[in-house]
Amino acid sequence: MHIMEGYLPASQSLAWYAASAPFVVAGAARIRKIVRERPEARMTL
């Protein structure tokens, strides 16, 4: 089962994008830091 096209209004999708963006950026920054400090940890990420 999947969500049909156009089910989520554009305004809501933009709101969810804005709400999740800080977490995505923080996660990417943390992954970069871990890989920089311990390159061998790349395979476990």
C-alpha positions in Angstrom: 0.0 0.0 0.0 1.3 3.5 -0.8 0.1 7.1 -0.5 -1.5 8.3 -3.7 -0.1 11.2 -5.7 -1.2 14.6 -4.4 -2.5 13.3 -1.1 -0.3 15.7 0.9 -0.8 19.3 0.1 2.2 21.3 -0.9 1.9 23.6 2.1 2.1 20.6 4.5 5.0 19.0 2.7 6.9 22.3 2.9 6.2 22.5 6.6 7.4 19.0 7.2 10.5 19.7 5.1 11.3 22.8 7.2 10.6 20.9 10.4 12.9 18.0 9.5 15.7 19.9 7.9 17.6 20.8 11.1 17.6 17.2 12.1 18.9 16.0 8.7 21.6 18.7 8.8 22.6 17.8 12.3 22.8 14.1 11.5 24.9 14.7 8.4 27.3 16.9 10.4 27.6 14.2 13.1 28.3 11.5 10.5 31.0 13.7 8.9 32.6 14.3 12.3 32.6 10.6 13.2 34.1 9.6 9.8 36.8 12.4 10.1 37.8 11.2 13.6 37.6 7.4 12.9 37.6 6.5 9.2 37.3 2.8 10.0 33.8 3.5 11.4 32.5 4.3 7.9 31.4 0.7 7.3 29.3 0.6 10.4 27.4 3.8 9.6 
